[in-house]
Amino acid sequence: MNANGIAAKIREGIAAGEYRYGTRLPGVRDLAEEHGVSQQTAAAAYSILAALGLVRTERGSGTTVAAGPSADAHLGTFTPPDLAAAVPWKPTQDSAEAKEETTSVKQLDAPGHMADWGIAEGSTVVERTRIRSVNGVPAQHKLTVLPYEIAARKPEGHEGVPPMLAPVGADPLRPPKGVRVADWLGWDVTGTACTITAEPMDPAACEALGVPEGTPGFRVVGITRDSNGGTVSVTVTTTPLHHRVTLDIVG
């Protein structure tokens, strides 16, 4: 077996939960003996896994698993006209425990790079950060950016803090079953364009997901626009490469 084959076998074990997050893997010598290969080949297998952000090798500590079971960054089920049926994400394994937590909510002046999303530099925006976990292991980092005037809207009859301005730790407010968030909050939404790239994850995502800076991952940018072409919201979902990005289109 070559280095790619060994790496693929270990990667399958990580995705299936056989090798849990934080587990120390066999040393290079033991891995080489297990597969009947040279230590150079065994070390190369760990280098492949490290490049994918699946393991971390530190002098004196050996090689440990740096990822959890695989999950889907599911972009939704598009079945016109019932977009309320969309499922934004899910663990790959039905038995896995999924959790989502808001970790940051802040108001700021839009930096220059947001102009690429249709948000004017210096305009007031709200950033919300959420971490999605599978079996307690962070799997996805999601940043949502909205113009302040859109984030500040409330559902009809709502007297409290606008749902999109709710602080960290507040009980989440969700629309009635079968109602889209956009309709619930009175947003003018005509469609969302998604761009998916594989590239090094940004430092904030790496820190949140517990992987070294520069680890490659999927970056899914979704820009939702109104009937005049204006930007309603932007989501940036980041997930390591051993996860999946899926989409259902019906009709």
TIVEXVO-777108 format. One record per residue (C-alpha): residue number from 1; z, x, y; residue in one letter. Coordinates in steps of 0.2 Angstrom, whole numbers. Layout:
NUM/Z/X/Y/A $
...
//
This chain:
1/0/0/0/M $
2/-4/7/17/N $
3/6/5/33/A $
4/-3/-11/39/N $
5/1/-19/22/G $
6/19/-14/23/I $
7/21/-20/41/A $
8/12/-37/36/A $
9/25/-40/22/K $
10/40/-37/34/I $
11/32/-47/47/R $
12/30/-62/35/E $
13/48/-60/31/G $
14/53/-60/49/I $
15/43/-76/53/A $
16/50/-85/38/A $
17/68/-80/42/G $
18/70/-69/27/E $
19/75/-55/39/Y $
20/86/-62/52/R $
21/87/-56/70/Y $
22/98/-41/72/G $
23/97/-36/53/T $
24/96/-18/50/R $
25/80/-14/39/L $
26/80/1/27/P $
27/78/18/33/G $
28/61/27/33/V $
29/65/36/17/R $
30/71/20/8/D $
31/56/10/14/L $
32/45/24/7/A $
33/53/24/-10/E $
34/53/5/-11/E $
35/34/5/-8/H $
36/29/21/-16/G $
37/22/29/-1/V $
38/25/44/10/S $
39/38/44/24/Q $
40/24/46/36/Q $
41/16/29/30/T $
42/33/20/31/A $
43/37/27/48/A $
44/19/21/54/A $
45/23/3/47/A $
46/39/3/58/Y $
47/28/9/73/S $
48/16/-6/70/I $
49/30/-18/70/L $
50/39/-10/85/A $
51/22/-12/95/A $
52/22/-30/91/L $
53/40/-32/97/G $
54/46/-37/80/L $
55/58/-22/77/V $
56/67/-10/88/R $
57/70/8/82/T $
58/84/18/90/E $
59/90/36/86/R $
60/107/35/76/G $
61/105/16/74/S $
62/90/14/63/G $
63/77/0/64/T $
64/83/-18/67/T $
65/74/-34/68/V $
66/71/-40/86/A $
67/63/-57/83/A $
68/68/-73/75/G $
69/58/-85/64/P $
70/41/-90/71/S $
71/38/-106/82/A $
72/24/-115/90/D $
73/21/-115/109/A $
74/13/-132/107/H $
75/3/-137/122/L $
76/3/-155/118/G $
77/-6/-169/109/T $
78/-20/-176/120/F $
79/-24/-194/114/T $
80/-31/-203/129/P $
81/-23/-213/137/P $
82/-6/-211/129/D $
83/-2/-193/135/L $
84/17/-198/134/A $
85/16/-194/116/A $
86/14/-175/119/A $
87/26/-164/110/V $
88/28/-148/121/P $
89/35/-136/107/W $
90/42/-136/90/K $
91/49/-123/77/P $
92/36/-119/63/T $
93/49/-123/50/Q $
94/55/-142/49/D $
95/72/-136/44/S $
96/75/-125/59/A $
97/86/-129/73/E $
98/78/-130/90/A $
99/87/-129/107/K $
100/81/-128/125/E $
101/92/-123/140/E $
102/89/-122/158/T $
103/95/-104/164/T $
104/90/-104/182/S $
105/85/-116/196/V $
106/81/-108/213/K $
107/72/-112/230/Q $
108/62/-98/238/L $
109/47/-94/248/D $
110/31/-92/237/A $
111/26/-74/235/P $
112/8/-69/237/G $
113/3/-70/218/H $
114/6/-89/218/M $
115/-10/-91/229/A $
116/-19/-88/213/D $
117/-11/-105/207/W $
118/-16/-114/222/G $
119/2/-112/231/I $
120/1/-105/248/A $
121/11/-89/251/E $
122/27/-93/261/G $
123/28/-111/257/S $
124/44/-118/249/T $
125/44/-119/230/V $
126/57/-123/217/V $
127/57/-111/201/E $
128/65/-118/185/R $
129/68/-106/170/T $
130/71/-112/153/R $
131/74/-103/137/I $
132/69/-111/120/R $
133/78/-105/104/S $
134/75/-107/86/V $
135/91/-105/75/N $
136/100/-97/90/G $
137/87/-84/93/V $
138/77/-84/110/P $
139/59/-89/106/A $
140/51/-94/122/Q $
141/53/-90/141/H $
142/47/-104/152/K $
143/45/-104/171/L $
144/41/-119/180/T $
145/36/-119/198/V $
146/34/-134/210/L $
147/31/-136/228/P $
148/47/-142/236/Y $
149/41/-159/242/E $
150/36/-163/224/I $
151/51/-156/216/A $
152/62/-167/227/A $
153/55/-183/222/R $
154/66/-196/213/K $
155/63/-210/200/P $
156/63/-227/208/E $
157/81/-233/210/G $
158/89/-215/207/H $
159/103/-211/218/E $
160/108/-194/213/G $
161/100/-176/214/V $
162/82/-176/210/P $
163/79/-172/192/P $
164/69/-156/196/M $
165/82/-150/208/L $
166/97/-153/195/A $
167/107/-137/194/P $
168/110/-126/179/V $
169/123/-135/167/G $
170/119/-152/174/A $
171/116/-166/161/D $
172/97/-167/159/P $
173/88/-183/165/L $
174/73/-189/155/R $
175/61/-203/158/P $
176/61/-218/147/P $
177/53/-216/130/K $
178/34/-217/131/G $
179/34/-213/150/V $
180/27/-197/156/R $
181/38/-186/168/V $
182/23/-187/181/A $
183/23/-206/181/D $
184/42/-207/181/W $
185/43/-196/197/L $
186/28/-204/205/G $
187/17/-188/204/W $
188/-2/-189/207/D $
189/-8/-180/191/V $
190/-26/-179/185/T $
191/-26/-165/173/G $
192/-20/-148/168/T $
193/-29/-132/165/A $
194/-22/-119/153/C $
195/-26/-100/152/T $
196/-19/-91/137/I $
197/-19/-72/137/T $
198/-11/-58/126/A $
199/-3/-45/137/E $
200/13/-36/140/P $
201/27/-48/144/M $
202/35/-47/161/D $
203/52/-39/163/P $
204/61/-56/165/A $
205/54/-63/149/A $
206/58/-47/140/C $
207/76/-47/145/E $
208/78/-66/141/A $
209/70/-64/124/L $
210/79/-48/120/G $
211/64/-36/118/V $
212/60/-20/126/P $
213/50/-20/142/E $
214/31/-19/139/G $
215/32/-29/123/T $
216/16/-38/120/P $
217/16/-57/120/G $
218/6/-73/123/F $
219/6/-79/141/R $
220/1/-97/143/V $
221/-1/-103/161/V $
222/-4/-122/164/G $
223/-9/-128/182/I $
224/-7/-146/184/T $
225/-17/-153/199/R $
226/-18/-170/209/D $
227/-33/-180/213/S $
228/-37/-170/228/N $
229/-36/-153/218/G $
230/-19/-148/225/G $
231/-6/-140/213/T $
232/7/-151/207/V $
233/16/-139/196/S $
234/13/-123/186/V $
235/21/-118/170/T $
236/21/-100/163/V $
237/26/-99/145/T $
238/29/-82/137/T $
239/32/-80/118/T $
240/31/-64/107/P $
241/14/-62/97/L $
242/22/-67/80/H $
243/24/-85/87/H $
244/9/-97/88/R $
245/0/-107/102/V $
246/-7/-123/96/T $
247/-15/-138/103/L $
248/-21/-155/97/D $
249/-36/-164/105/I $
250/-39/-182/98/V $
251/-54/-192/104/G $
//
